[in-house]
Amino acid sequence: MGEAMRILPSGSRGLLLELDTLEDVLRQYAALLDADLPVLDLVPAGRTILVVADRETNLEDLRSQLRQVPPAEHGQQEGSTVEVPVRYDGEDLAEAAELLGCSPEELVQRHQEEDWTVAFCGFAPGFGYLAGSKFAWDTPRRSSPRTKVPAGAVAIAGEFTGVYPRESPGGWQLIGTAVVDVFDIDRDPPALLVPGTAVRFVGQP
């Protein structure tokens, strides 16, 4: 694979894979999930994947093994897509549509037709950064962030969409409300949207 992939040391038990694009990260992460490697954890981010090795693993051996894993396809697979029901009632829907050069109805249609994949998690437990592959999503953040965004708010910013798992500050454009809990501490696993998950948003009345 991956001539462009760089592998850097990260602490005493980790290696950090640096890739050129988010798409490269998604493809390499999908491949590593299926590879038989002596690792405890894989943590994707926007341009990197942190590989945490088993305690007894020789990191130089693992580095060589990682270079032998070719990237894989990712995204929508029949039977594996998580559907998130959404009411498209967000306060910023009209403004976000204008920023993207379309009508609110077109934005909603694109959001539902997009093939979303959870690229990585962060910001808050259960908050997934979902990247699409069909449409150009380059949405400016709000000029003035809100001090409170309600739990369940569906938002877009930059190339991502996401669902706020709990009330928190936020500067993304709010376009709807998810009719499902994306993070429930009593559920196993608690997070509905974990890295690598294919997601489709389904409009609700």
Contact map, one row per residue, 1 for C-alpha under 8 A:
1110000000000000000000000000000000000000000000000000000000000000001111100000000000000000000000000000000000000000000000000000000000000000000000000000000000000000000000000000000000000000000000000000000000000
1111100000000000000000000000000000000000000000000000000000000000001001100000000000000000000000000000000000000000000000000000000000000000000000000000000000000000000000000000000000000000000000000000000000000
1111100000000000000000000000000000000000000000000000000000000000000000000000000000000000000000000000000000000000000000000000000000000000000000000000000000000000000000000000000000000000000000000000000000000
0111110000000000001100000000000000000000000000000000000000000000000000000000000000000000000000000000000000000000000000000000000000000000000000000000000000000000000000000000000000000000000000000000000000000
0111111000000000111100000000000000000000000000000000000000000000000000000000000000000000000000000000000000000000000000000000000000000000000000000000000000000000000000000000000000000000000000000000000000000
0001111100000000111000000000000000000000000000000000000000000000000000000000000000000000000000000000000000000000000000000000000000000000000000000000000000000000000000000000000000000000000000000000000000000
0000111110000011110000000000000000000000000000000000000000000010000000000000000000000000000000000000000000000000000000000000000000000000000000000000000000000000000000000000000000000000000000000000000000000
0000011111000011110000000000000000000000000000000000000000000000000000000000000000000000000000000000000000000000000000000000000000000000000000000000000000000000000000000000000000000000000000000000000000000
0000001111110111000000000000000000000000000000000000000000000000000000000000000000000000000000000000000000000000000000000000000000000000000000000000000000000000000000000000000000000000000000000000000000000
0000000111111111000000000000000000000000000000000100000000000000000000000000000000000000000000000000000000000000000000000000000000000000000000000000000000000000000000000000000000000000000000000000000000000
0000000011111110000000000000000000000000000000000000000000000000000000000000000000000000000000000000000000000000000000000000000000000000000000000000000000000000000000000000000000000000000000000000000000000
0000000011111100000000000000000000000000000000000000000000000000000000000000000000000000000000000000000000000000000000000000000000000000000000000000000000000000000000000000000000000000000000000000000000000
0000000001111110000000000000000000000000000000000001111000100000000000000000000000000000000000000000000000000000000000000000000000000000000000000000000000000000000000000000000000000000000000000000000000000
0000000011111111000000000000000000000000000000000111100000100000000000000000000000000000000000000000000000000000000000000000000000000000000000000000000000000000000000000000000000000000000000000000000000000
0000001111101111100000000000000000000000000000000111100000100010000000000000000000000000000000000000000000000000000000000000000000000000000000000000000000000000000000000000000000000000000000000000000000000
0000001111000111110000000000000000000000000000011110000000000000000000000000000000000000000000000000000000000000000000000000000000000000000000000000000000000000000000000000000000000000000000000000000000000
0000111100000011111000000000000000000000000000011110000000000000000000000000000000000000000000000000000000000000000000000000000000000000000000000000000000000000000000000000000000000000000000000000000000000
0000111100000001111100000000000000000000000000111000000000000000000000000000000000000000000000000000000000000000000000000000000000000000000000000000000000000000000000000000000000000000000000000000000000000
0001110000000000111111011000000000000000000000110000000000000000000000000000000000000000000000000000000000000000000000000000000000000000000000000000000000000000000000000000000000000000000000000000000000000
0001100000000000011111010000000000000000000000100000000000000000000000000000000000000000000000000000000000000000000000000000000000000000000000000000000000000000000000000000000000000000000000000000000000000
0000000000000000001111111000000000000000000001100000000000000000000000000000000000000000000000000000000000000000000000000000000000000000000000000000000000000000000000000000000000000000000000000000000000000
0000000000000000001111111100000000000000000001100000000000000000000000000000000000000000000000000000000000000000000000100000000000000000000000000000000000000000000000000000000000000000000000000000000000000
0000000000000000000011111110000000000000000000000000000000000000000000000000000000000000000000000000000000000000000000000000000000000000000000000000000000000000000000000000000000000000000000000000000000000
0000000000000000001111111111000000000000000000100000000000000000000000100000000000000000000000000000000000000000000000000000000000000000000000000000000000000000000000000000000000000000000000000000000000000
0000000000000000001011111111100000000000000111111000000000000000000000000000000000000000000000000000000000000000000000100000000000000000000000000000000000000000000000000000000000000000000000000000000000000
0000000000000000000001111111110000000000000000000000000000000000000000000100000000000000000000000000000000000000000000100000000000000000000000000000000000000000000000000000000000000000000000000001000000000
0000000000000000000000111111111000000000000000000000000000000000000000111100000000000000000000000000000000000000000000000000000000000000000000000000000000000000000000000000000000000000000000000000000000000
0000000000000000000000011111111100000000000000000000000000000000000001110000000000000000000000000000000000000000000000000000000000000000000000000000000000000000000000000000000000000000000000000000000000000
0000000000000000000000001111111110000000010100001000000000000000000000100000000000000000000000000000000000000000000000000000000000000000000000000000000000000000000000000000000000000000000000000001000000000
0000000000000000000000000111111111000000000000000000000000000000000000111100000000000000000000000000000000000000000000000000000000000000000000000000000000000000000000000000000000000000000000000001000000000
0000000000000000000000000011111111100000000000000000000000000000000011111000000000000000000000000000000000000000000000000000000000000000000000000000000000000000000000000000000000000000000000000000000000000
0000000000000000000000000001111111101000000000000000000000000000000010000000000000000000000000000000000000000000000000000000000000000000000000000000000000000000000000000000000000000000000000000000000000000
0000000000000000000000000000111111100000000000000000000000000000000000000000000000000000000000000000000000000000000000000000000000000000000000000000000000000000000000000000000000000000000000000000000000000
0000000000000000000000000000011111110000000000000000000000000000000000000000000000000000000000000000000000000000000000000000000000000000000000000000000000000000000000000000000000000000000000000000000000000
0000000000000000000000000000001111111000000000000000000000000000000010000000000000000000000000000000000000000000000000000000000000000000000000000000000000000000000000000000000000000000000000000000000000000
0000000000000000000000000000000001111100000000000000000000000000000000000000000000000000000000000000000000000000000000000000000000000000000000000000000000000000000000000000000000000000000000000000000000000
0000000000000000000000000000000100111110000000000000000000000100100000000000000000000000000000000000000000000000000000000000000000000000000000000000000000000000000000000000000000000000000000000000000000000
0000000000000000000000000000000000011111000000000000110010000100000000000000000000000000000000000000000000000000000000000000000000000000000000000000000000000000000000000000000000000000000000000000000000000
0000000000000000000000000000000000001111110000000011110000000000000000000000000000000000000000000000000000000000000000000000000000000000000000000000000000000000000000000000000000000000000000000000000000000
0000000000000000000000000000000000000111110000000011110000000000000000000000000000000000000000000000000000000000000000000000000000000000000000000000000000000000000000000000000000000000000000000000000000000
0000000000000000000000000000000000000011111000000111100000000000000000000000000000000000000000000000000000000000000000000000000000000000000000000000000000000000000000000000000000000000000000000000000000000
0000000000000000000000000000100000000011111100001111000000000000000000000000000000000000000000000000000000000000000000000000000000000000000000000000000000000000000000000000000000000000000000000000000000000
0000000000000000000000000000000000000000111110001110000000000000000000000000000000000000000000000000000000000000000000010000000000000000000000000000000000000000000000000000000000000000000000000000000000000
0000000000000000000000001000100000000000011111111100000000000000000000000000000000000000000000000000000000000000000000111000000000000000000000000000000000000000000000000000000000000000000000000010000000000
0000000000000000000000001000000000000000001111111000000000000000000000000000000000000000000000000000000000000000000000111000000000000000000000000000000000000000000000000000000000000000000000000000000000000
0000000000000000000011001000000000000000000111110000000000000000000000000000000000000000000000000000000000000000000000110000000000000000000000000000000000000000000000000000000000000000000000000000000000000
0000000000000000011111011000000000000000000111111000000000000000000000000000000000000000000000000000000000000000000000000000000000000000000000000000000000000000000000000000000000000000000000000000000000000
0000000000000001111000001000000000000000000111111100000000000000000000000000000000000000000000000000000000000000000000000000000000000000000000000000000000000000000000000000000000000000000000000000000000000
0000000000000001110000001000100000000000011110111110000000000000000000000000000000000000000000000000000000000000000000000000000000000000000000000000000000000000000000000000000000000000000000000000000000000
0000000001000111100000000000000000000000111100011111000000000000000000000000000000000000000000000000000000000000000000000000000000000000000000000000000000000000000000000000000000000000000000000000000000000
0000000000000111100000000000000000000011111000001111100000000000000000000000000000000000000000000000000000000000000000000000000000000000000000000000000000000000000000000000000000000000000000000000000000000
0000000000001110000000000000000000000011110000000111110000000000000000000000000000000000000000000000000000000000000000000000000000000000000000000000000000000000000000000000000000000000000000000000000000000
0000000000001110000000000000000000000111100000000011111010100100000000000000000000000000000000000000000000000000000000000000000000000000000000000000000000000000000000000000000000000000000000000000000000000
0000000000001000000000000000000000000111000000000001111110000000000000000000000000000000000000000000000000000000000000000000000000000000000000000000000000000000000000000000000000000000000000000000000000000
0000000000001000000000000000000000000000000000000000111110000000000000000000000000000000000000000000000000000000000000000000000000000000000000000000000000000000000000000000000000000000000000000000000000000
0000000000000000000000000000000000000000000000000000011111000000000000000000000000000000000000000000000000000000000000000000000000000000000000000000000000000000000000000000000000000000000000000000000000000
0000000000000000000000000000000000000100000000000000111111101100000000000000000000000000000000000000000000000000000000000000000000000000000000000000000000000000000000000000000000000000000000000000000000000
0000000000000000000000000000000000000000000000000000000111111100000000000000000000000000000000000000000000000000000000000000000000000000000000000000000000000000000000000000000000000000000000000000000000000
0000000000001110000000000000000000000000000000000000100011111110000000000000000000000000000000000000000000000000000000000000000000000000000000000000000000000000000000000000000000000000000000000000000000000
0000000000000000000000000000000000000000000000000000000001111111000000000000000000000000000000000000000000000000000000000000000000000000000000000000000000000000000000000000000000000000000000000000000000000
0000000000000000000000000000000000000000000000000000000011111111100000000000000000000000000000000000000000000000000000000000000000000000000000000000000000000000000000000000000000000000000000000000000000000
0000000000000000000000000000000000001100000000000000100011111111110000000000000000000000000000000000000000000000000000000000000000000000000000000000000000000000000000000000000000000000000000000000000000000
0000001000000010000000000000000000000000000000000000000000111111111000000000000000000000000000000000000000000000000000000000000000000000000000000000000000000000000000000000000000000000000000000000000000000
0000000000000000000000000000000000000000000000000000000000011111111100000000000000000000000000000000000000000000000000000000000000000000000000000000000000000000000000000000000000000000000000000000000000000
0000000000000000000000000000000000001000000000000000000000001111111110000000000000000000000000000000000000000000000000000000000000000000000000000000000000000000000000000000000000000000000000000000000000000
0000000000000000000000000000000000000000000000000000000000000111111110000000000000000000000000000000000000000000000000000000000000000000000000000000000000000000000000000000000000000000000000000000000000000
1100000000000000000000000000000000000000000000000000000000000011111111000000000000000000000000000000000000000000000000000000000000000000000000000000000000000000000000000000000000000000000000000000000000000
1000000000000000000000000000000000000000000000000000000000000001111111000000000000000000000000000000000000000000000000000000000000000000000000000000000000000000000000000000000000000000000000000000000000000
1000000000000000000000000000001100100000000000000000000000000000111111100000000000000000000000000000000000000000000000000000000000000000000000000000000000000000000000000000000000000000000000000000000000000
1100000000000000000000000001001000000000000000000000000000000000001111110000000000000000000000000000000000000000000000000000000000000000000000000000000000000000000000000000000000000000000000000000000000000
1100000000000000000000010011111000000000000000000000000000000000000011111000000000000000000000000000000000000000000000000000000000000000000000000000000000000000000000000000000000000000000000000000000000000
0000000000000000000000000011011000000000000000000000000000000000000001111100000000000000000000000000000000000000000000000000000000000000000000000000000000000000000000000000000000000000000000000000000000000
0000000000000000000000000010011000000000000000000000000000000000000000111110000000000000000000000000000000000000000000000000000000000000000000000000000000000000000000000000000000000000000000000000000000000
0000000000000000000000000110010000000000000000000000000000000000000000011111000000000000000000000000000000000000000000000000000000000000000000000000000000000000000000000000000000000000000000000001000000000
0000000000000000000000000000000000000000000000000000000000000000000000001111100000000000000000000000000000000000001110000000000000000000000000000000000000000000000000000000000000000000000000000001110000000
0000000000000000000000000000000000000000000000000000000000000000000000000111110110000000000000000000000000000000001110000000000000000000000000000000000000000000000000000000000000000000000000000000011000000
0000000000000000000000000000000000000000000000000000000000000000000000000011111110000000000000000000000000000000000000000000000000000000000000000000000000000000000000000000000000000000000000000000010000000
0000000000000000000000000000000000000000000000000000000000000000000000000001111110000000000000000000000000000000000000000000000000000000000000000000000000000000000000000000000000000000000000000000000000000
0000000000000000000000000000000000000000000000000000000000000000000000000000111110000000000000000000000000000000000000000000000000000000000000000000000000000000000000000000000000000000000000000000000000000
0000000000000000000000000000000000000000000000000000000000000000000000000001111111000000000000000000000000000000000000000000000000000000000000000000000000000000000000000000000000000000000000000000110000000
0000000000000000000000000000000000000000000000000000000000000000000000000001111111100000000000000000000000000000000000000000000000000000000000000000000000000000000000000000000000000000000000000000111100000
0000000000000000000000000000000000000000000000000000000000000000000000000000000111110000000000000000000000000000000000000000000000000000000000000000000000000000000000000000000000000000000000000000111100000
0000000000000000000000000000000000000000000000000000000000000000000000000000000011111000000000000000000000000000000000000000000000000000000000000000000000000000000000000000000000000000000000000000001111000
0000000000000000000000000000000000000000000000000000000000000000000000000000000001111100000000000000000000000000000000000000000000000000000000000000000000000000000000000000000001110000000000000000001111000
0000000000000000000000000000000000000000000000000000000000000000000000000000000000111110000000000000000000000000000000000000000000000000000000000000000000000000000000000000000001110000000000000000000011110
0000000000000000000000000000000000000000000000000000000000000000000000000000000000011111000000000000000000000000000000000000000000000000000000000000000001000000000000000000000111100000000000000000000011110
0000000000000000000000000000000000000000000000000000000000000000000000000000000000001111100000000000000000000000000000000000000000000000000000000000000000000000000000000000000111100000000000000000000000111
0000000000000000000000000000000000000000000000000000000000000000000000000000000000000111110010000000000000010000000000000000000000000000000000000000000000000000000000000000001110000000000000000000000000110
0000000000000000000000000000000000000000000000000000000000000000000000000000000000000011111010000000000000000000000000000000000000000000000000000000000000000000000000000000001110000000000000000000000000000
0000000000000000000000000000000000000000000000000000000000000000000000000000000000000001111110000000000000000000000000000000000000000000000000000000000011000000000000000000011110000000000000000000000000000
0000000000000000000000000000000000000000000000000000000000000000000000000000000000000000111111000000000000000000000000000000000000000000000000000000000000000000000000000000011100000000000000000000000000000
0000000000000000000000000000000000000000000000000000000000000000000000000000000000000000011111110000000000000000000000000000000000000000000000000000000000000000000000000000111000000000000000000000000000000
0000000000000000000000000000000000000000000000000000000000000000000000000000000000000001111111111000000100000000000000000000000000000000000000000000000000000000000000000000111100000000000000000000000000000
0000000000000000000000000000000000000000000000000000000000000000000000000000000000000000001111111100001100000000000000000000000000000000000000000000000000000000000000000000000000000000000000000000000000000
0000000000000000000000000000000000000000000000000000000000000000000000000000000000000000000111111110000000000000000000000000000000000000000000000000000000000000000000000000000000000000000000000000000000000
0000000000000000000000000000000000000000000000000000000000000000000000000000000000000000000111111111000100000000000000000000000000000000001000000000000000000000000000000000101000000000000000000000000000000
0000000000000000000000000000000000000000000000000000000000000000000000000000000000000000000011111111111101100000000000000000000000000000000000000000000000000000000000000000000000000000000000000000000000000
0000000000000000000000000000000000000000000000000000000000000000000000000000000000000000000001111111111100000000000000000000000000000000000000000000000000000000000000000000000000000000000000000000000000000
0000000000000000000000000000000000000000000000000000000000000000000000000000000000000000000000111111110000000000000000000000000000000000001100000000000000000000000000000000000000000000000000000000000000000
0000000000000000000000000000000000000000000000000000000000000000000000000000000000000000000000011111110000000000000000000000000000000000111000000000000000000000000000000000000000000000000000000000000000000
0000000000000000000000000000000000000000000000000000000000000000000000000000000000000000000000001111111000000000000000000000000000000000000000000000000000000000000000000000000000000000000000000000000000000
0000000000000000000000000000000000000000000000000000000000000000000000000000000000000000000000001111111101100000000000000000000000000000000000000000000000000000000000000000000000000000000000000000000000000
0000000000000000000000000000000000000000000000000000000000000000000000000000000000000000000001001100111111100000000000000000000000000000000000000000000000000000000000000000000000000000000000000000000000000
0000000000000000000000000000000000000000000000000000000000000000000000000000000000000000000011011100011111110000000000000000000000000000000000000000000000000000000000000000000000000000000000000000000000000
0000000000000000000000000000000000000000000000000000000000000000000000000000000000000000000000000000001111111000000000000000000000000000000000000000000000000000000000000000000000000000000000000000000000000
0000000000000000000000000000000000000000000000000000000000000000000000000000000000000000000000001000011111111100000000000000000000000000000000000000000000000000000000000000000000000000000000000000000000000
0000000000000000000000000000000000000000000000000000000000000000000000000000000000000000000000001000011111111110000000000000000000000000000000000000000000000000000000000000000000000000000000000000000000000
0000000000000000000000000000000000000000000000000000000000000000000000000000000000000001000000000000000111111111000000000000000000000000000000000000000000000000000000000000000000000000000000000000000000000
0000000000000000000000000000000000000000000000000000000000000000000000000000000000000000000000000000000011111111100000000000000000000000000000000000000000000000000000000000000000000000000000000000000000000
0000000000000000000000000000000000000000000000000000000000000000000000000000000000000000000000000000000001111111110000000000000000000010000000000000000000000000000000000000000000000000000000000000000000000
0000000000000000000000000000000000000000000000000000000000000000000000000000000000000000000000000000000000111111110000000000000000000000000000000000000000000000000000000000000000000000000000000000000010000
0000000000000000000000000000000000000000000000000000000000000000000000000000000000000000000000000000000000011111110000000000000000000000000000000000000000000000000000000000000000000000000000000000000111100
0000000000000000000000000000000000000000000000000000000000000000000000000000000000000000000000000000000000001111111000000000000000000000000000000000000000000000000000000000000000000000000000000000000110000
0000000000000000000000000000000000000000000000000000000000000000000000000000000000000000000000000000000000000111111100000000000000011110000000000000000000000000000000000000000000000000000000000000000100000
0000000000000000000000000000000000000000000000000000000000000000000000000011000000000000000000000000000000000000111110000000000000011100000000000000000000000000000000000000000000000000000000000000011100000
0000000000000000000000000000000000000000000000000000000000000000000000000011000000000000000000000000000000000000011111000000000001111000000000000000000000000000000000000000000000000000000000000000011100000
0000000000000000000000000000000000000000000000000000000000000000000000000011000000000000000000000000000000000000001111100000000001110000000000000000000000000000000000000000000000000000000000000011111000000
0000000000000000000000000000000000000000000000000000000000000000000000000000000000000000000000000000000000000000000111111000000111100000000000000000000000000000000000000000000000000000000000001111111000000
0000000000000000000001001100000000000000000111000000000000000000000000000000000000000000000000000000000000000000000011111000000111100000000000000000000000000000000000000000000000000000000000000011000000000
0000000000000000000000000000000000000000001111000000000000000000000000000000000000000000000000000000000000000000000001111100000111000000000000000000000000000000000000000000000000000000000000000111000000000
0000000000000000000000000000000000000000000110000000000000000000000000000000000000000000000000000000000000000000000001111111111110000000000000000000000000000000000000000000000000000000000000000110000000000
0000000000000000000000000000000000000000000000000000000000000000000000000000000000000000000000000000000000000000000000011111111110000000000000000000000000000000000000000000000000000000000000000000000000000
0000000000000000000000000000000000000000000000000000000000000000000000000000000000000000000000000000000000000000000000001111101000000000000000000000000000000000000000000000000000000000000000000000000000000
0000000000000000000000000000000000000000000000000000000000000000000000000000000000000000000000000000000000000000000000001111111000000000000000000000000000000000000010000000000000000000000000000000000000000
0000000000000000000000000000000000000000000000000000000000000000000000000000000000000000000000000000000000000000000000001111111000000000000000000000000000000000000010000000000000000010000000100000000000000
0000000000000000000000000000000000000000000000000000000000000000000000000000000000000000000000000000000000000000000000001101111100000000000000000000000000000000000010000000000000000110000001111100000000000
0000000000000000000000000000000000000000000000000000000000000000000000000000000000000000000000000000000000000000000000001111111110000000000000000000000000000000011110000000000000000100000000001000000000000
0000000000000000000000000000000000000000000000000000000000000000000000000000000000000000000000000000000000000000000001111100011111000000000000000000000000000000011000000000000000000000000000001110000000000
0000000000000000000000000000000000000000000000000000000000000000000000000000000000000000000000000000000000000000000001111100001111100000000000000000000000000001110000000000000000000000000000000000000000000
0000000000000000000000000000000000000000000000000000000000000000000000000000000000000000000000000000000000000000000111110000000111110000000000000000000000000001110000000000000000000000000000000000000000000
0000000000000000000000000000000000000000000000000000000000000000000000000000000000000000000000000000000000000000000111100000000011111000000000000000000000000011100000000000000000000000000000000000000000000
0000000000000000000000000000000000000000000000000000000000000000000000000000000000000000000000000000000000000000011110000000000001111110100000000000000000000011000000000000000000000000000000000000000000000
0000000000000000000000000000000000000000000000000000000000000000000000000000000000000000000000000000000000000000011100000000000000111110000000000000000000000000000000000000000000000000000000000000000000000
0000000000000000000000000000000000000000000000000000000000000000000000000000000000000000000000000000000000000000011000000000000000011111000000000000000000000000000000000000000000000000000000000000000000000
0000000000000000000000000000000000000000000000000000000000000000000000000000000000000000000000000000000000000100010000000000000000011111100000000000000000000000000000000000000000000000000000000000000000000
0000000000000000000000000000000000000000000000000000000000000000000000000000000000000000000000000000000000000000000000000000000000000111110000000000000000000010000000000000000000000000000000000000000000000
0000000000000000000000000000000000000000000000000000000000000000000000000000000000000000000000000001000000000000000000000000000000010011111000000000000000001111000000000000000000000000000000000000000000000
0000000000000000000000000000000000000000000000000000000000000000000000000000000000000000000000000001000000000000000000000000000000000001111100000000000000001110000000000000000000000000000000000000000000000
0000000000000000000000000000000000000000000000000000000000000000000000000000000000000000000000010011000000000000000000000000000000000000111110000000000000011110000000000000000000000000000000000000000000000
0000000000000000000000000000000000000000000000000000000000000000000000000000000000000000000000000010000000000000000000000000000000000000011111000000000000001100000000000000000000000000000000000000000000000
0000000000000000000000000000000000000000000000000000000000000000000000000000000000000000000000000000000000000000000000000000000000000000001111100000000000001100000000000011100000000000000000000000000000000
0000000000000000000000000000000000000000000000000000000000000000000000000000000000000000000000000000000000000000000000000000000000000000000111111000000000000000000000000011100000000000000000000000000000000
0000000000000000000000000000000000000000000000000000000000000000000000000000000000000000000000000000000000000000000000000000000000000000000011111000000000000000000000000010000000000000000000000000000000000
0000000000000000000000000000000000000000000000000000000000000000000000000000000000000000000000000000000000000000000000000000000000000000000001111100000000000000000000000010000000000000000000000000000000000
0000000000000000000000000000000000000000000000000000000000000000000000000000000000000000000000000000000000000000000000000000000000000000000001111110000000000000000000001111000000000000000000000000000000000
0000000000000000000000000000000000000000000000000000000000000000000000000000000000000000000000000000000000000000000000000000000000000000000000011111100000000000000000001110000000000000000000000000000000000
0000000000000000000000000000000000000000000000000000000000000000000000000000000000000000000000000000000000000000000000000000000000000000000000001111100000000000000000011100000000000000000000000000000000000
0000000000000000000000000000000000000000000000000000000000000000000000000000000000000000000000000000000000000000000000000000000000000000000000000111110000000000000000111100000000000000000000000000000000000
0000000000000000000000000000000000000000000000000000000000000000000000000000000000000000000000000000000000000000000000000000000000000000000000000111111010000000000100111100000000000000000000000000000000000
0000000000000000000000000000000000000000000000000000000000000000000000000000000000000000000000000000000000000000000000000000000000000000000000000001111110000000000101110000000000000000000000000000000000000
0000000000000000000000000000000000000000000000000000000000000000000000000000000000000000000000000000000000000000000000000000000000000000000000000000111110000000001111110000000000000000000000000000000000000
0000000000000000000000000000000000000000000000000000000000000000000000000000000000000000000000000000000000000000000000000000000000000000000000000000011111000000001111000000000011111100000000000000000000000
0000000000000000000000000000000000000000000000000000000000000000000000000000000000000000010000000000000000000000000000000000000000000000000000000000111111100000001110000000011111000000000000000000000000000
0000000000000000000000000000000000000000000000000000000000000000000000000000000000000100010000000000000000000000000000000000000000000000000000000000000111110000111100000000011111000000000000000000000000000
0000000000000000000000000000000000000000000000000000000000000000000000000000000000000000000000000000000000000000000000000000000000000000000000000000000011111000111100000001111100000000000000000000000000000
0000000000000000000000000000000000000000000000000000000000000000000000000000000000000000000000000000000000000000000000000000000000000000001000000000000001111111110000000001111000000000000000000000000000000
0000000000000000000000000000000000000000000000000000000000000000000000000000000000000000000000000000000000000000000000000000000000000000111110000000000000111111100000000001100000000000000000000000000000000
0000000000000000000000000000000000000000000000000000000000000000000000000000000000000000000000000000000000000000000000000000000000000000111110000000000000011111000000000000000000000000000000000000000000000
0000000000000000000000000000000000000000000000000000000000000000000000000000000000000000000000000000000000000000000000000000000000110001111000000000000000011111100000000000000000000000000000000000000000000
0000000000000000000000000000000000000000000000000000000000000000000000000000000000000000000000000000000000000000000000000000000011110000100000000000000000011111110000000000000000000000000000000000000000000
0000000000000000000000000000000000000000000000000000000000000000000000000000000000000000000000000000000000000000000000000000000011100000000000000000000001111011111000000000000000000000000000000000000000000
0000000000000000000000000000000000000000000000000000000000000000000000000000000000000000000000000000000000000000000000000000001111000000000000000000000001110001111100000000000000000000000000000000000000000
0000000000000000000000000000000000000000000000000000000000000000000000000000000000000000000000000000000000000000000000000000001100000000000000000000001111100000111110000000000001000100000000000000000000000
0000000000000000000000000000000000000000000000000000000000000000000000000000000000000000000000000000000000000000000000000000001000000000000000000000111111100000011111110000000000000000000000000000000000000
0000000000000000000000000000000000000000000000000000000000000000000000000000000000000000000000000000000000000000000000000001111000000000000000000000001110000000001111100000000000001110000000000000000000000
0000000000000000000000000000000000000000000000000000000000000000000000000000000000000000000000000000000000000000000000000000000000000000000000000000011100000000000111110000000000000000000000000000000000000
0000000000000000000000000000000000000000000000000000000000000000000000000000000000000000000000000000000000000000000000000000000000000000000000000001111000000000000111111000000000000000000000000000000000000
0000000000000000000000000000000000000000000000000000000000000000000000000000000000000000000000000000000000000000000000000000000000000000000000000011111000000000000101111100000000000000000000000000000000000
0000000000000000000000000000000000000000000000000000000000000000000000000000000000000000000000000000000000000000000000000000000000000000000000001111100000000000000000111110000000000000000000000000000000000
0000000000000000000000000000000000000000000000000000000000000000000000000000000000000000000000000000000000000000000000000000000000000000000000001111100000000000000000011111000000000000000000000000000000000
0000000000000000000000000000000000000000000000000000000000000000000000000000000000000000000000000000000000000000000000000000000000000000000011111100000000000000000000001111100000000000000000000000000000000
0000000000000000000000000000000000000000000000000000000000000000000000000000000000000000000000000000000000000000000000000000000000000000000011001000000000111000000000000111110000000000000000000000000000000
0000000000000000000000000000000000000000000000000000000000000000000000000000000000000000000110010000000000000000000000000000000000000000000011000000000000111000000000000011111000000000000000000000000000000
0000000000000000000000000000000000000000000000000000000000000000000000000000000000000000011110000000000000000000000000000000000000000000000000000000000011110000000000000001111100000000000000000000000000000
0000000000000000000000000000000000000000000000000000000000000000000000000000000000000001111110010000000000000000000000000000000000000000000000000000000011110000000000000000111110000000000000000000000000000
0000000000000000000000000000000000000000000000000000000000000000000000000000000000000111111010000000000000000000000000000000000000000000000000000000000011100000000000000000011111000000000000000000000000000
0000000000000000000000000000000000000000000000000000000000000000000000000000000000000111110000000000000000000000000000000000000000000000000000000000000111000000000000000000001111100000000000000000000000000
0000000000000000000000000000000000000000000000000000000000000000000000000000000000011110000000000000000000000000000000000000000000000000000000000000000111000000001000000000000111111000000000000000000000000
0000000000000000000000000000000000000000000000000000000000000000000000000000000000011110000000000000000000000000000000000000000000000000000000000000000100000000000000000000000011111000000000000000000000000
0000000000000000000000000000000000000000000000000000000000000000000000000000000000011000000000000000000000000000000000000000000000000000000000000000000100000000000000000000000001111100000000000000000000000
0000000000000000000000000000000000000000000000000000000000000000000000000000000000000000000000000000000000000000000000000000000000000000000000000000000100000000000010000000000001111111000000010000000000000
0000000000000000000000000000000000000000000000000000000000000000000000000000000000000000000000000000000000000000000000000000011000000000000000000000000100000000001010000000000000011111000001111000000000000
0000000000000000000000000000000000000000000000000000000000000000000000000000000000000000000000000000000000000000000000000000110000000000000000000000000000000000000010000000000000001111100001110000000000000
0000000000000000000000000000000000000000000000000000000000000000000000000000000000000000000000000000000000000000000000000000000000000000000000000000000000000000000000000000000000001111111001100000000000000
0000000000000000000000000000000000000000000000000000000000000000000000000000000000000000000000000000000000000000000000000000000000000000000000000000000000000000000000000000000000000011111111100000000000000
0000000000000000000000000000000000000000000000000000000000000000000000000000000000000000000000000000000000000000000000000000000000000000000000000000000000000000000000000000000000000001111101000000000000000
0000000000000000000000000000000000000000000000000000000000000000000000000000000000000000000000000000000000000000000000000000000000000000000000000000000000000000000000000000000000000001111111100000000000000
0000000000000000000000000000000000000000000000000000000000000000000000000000000000000000000000000000000000000000000000000000000000000000000000000000000000000000000000000000000000000000111111100000000000000
0000000000000000000000000000000000000000000000000000000000000000000000000000000000000000000000000000000000000000000000000000000000000000000000000000000000000000000000000000000000000000101111110000000000000
0000000000000000000000000000000000000000000000000000000000000000000000000000000000000000000000000000000000000000000000000000010000000000000000000000000000000000000000000000000000000111111111110000000000000
0000000000000000000000000000000000000000000000000000000000000000000000000000000000000000000000000000000000000000000000000000110000000000000000000000000000000000000000000000000000000111101111111100000000000
0000000000000000000000000000000000000000000000000000000000000000000000000000000000000000000000000000000000000000000000000000010000000000000000000000000000000000000000000000000000001110000011111100000000000
0000000000000000000000000000000000000000000000000000000000000000000000000000000000000000000000000000000000000000000001000000011100000000000000000000000000000000000000000000000000000100000000111110100000000
0000000000000000000000000000000000000000000000000000000000000000000000000000000000000000000000000000000000000000000001011000010100000000000000000000000000000000000000000000000000000000000000111111100000000
0000000000000000000000000000000000000000000100000000000000000000000000000000000000000000000000000000000000000000000011111000000100000000000000000000000000000000000000000000000000000000000000001111100000000
0000000000000000000000000100110000000000000000000000000000000000000000000110000000000000000000000000000000000000000011110000000000000000000000000000000000000000000000000000000000000000000000000111110000000
0000000000000000000000000000000000000000000000000000000000000000000000000010000111000000000000000000000000000000000011000000000000000000000000000000000000000000000000000000000000000000000000001111111000000
0000000000000000000000000000000000000000000000000000000000000000000000000011100111000000000000000000000000000000001111000000000000000000000000000000000000000000000000000000000000000000000000000001111100000
0000000000000000000000000000000000000000000000000000000000000000000000000001000011110000000000000000000000000000001111000000000000000000000000000000000000000000000000000000000000000000000000000000111110000
0000000000000000000000000000000000000000000000000000000000000000000000000000000011110000000000000000000000000001111100000000000000000000000000000000000000000000000000000000000000000000000000000000011111000
0000000000000000000000000000000000000000000000000000000000000000000000000000000000111100000000000000000000000011100000000000000000000000000000000000000000000000000000000000000000000000000000000000001111100
0000000000000000000000000000000000000000000000000000000000000000000000000000000000111100000000000000000000000001000000000000000000000000000000000000000000000000000000000000000000000000000000000000000111110
0000000000000000000000000000000000000000000000000000000000000000000000000000000000001111000000000000000000000001000000000000000000000000000000000000000000000000000000000000000000000000000000000000000011111
0000000000000000000000000000000000000000000000000000000000000000000000000000000000001111000000000000000000000000000000000000000000000000000000000000000000000000000000000000000000000000000000000000000001111
0000000000000000000000000000000000000000000000000000000000000000000000000000000000000010000000000000000000000000000000000000000000000000000000000000000000000000000000000000000000000000000000000000000000111
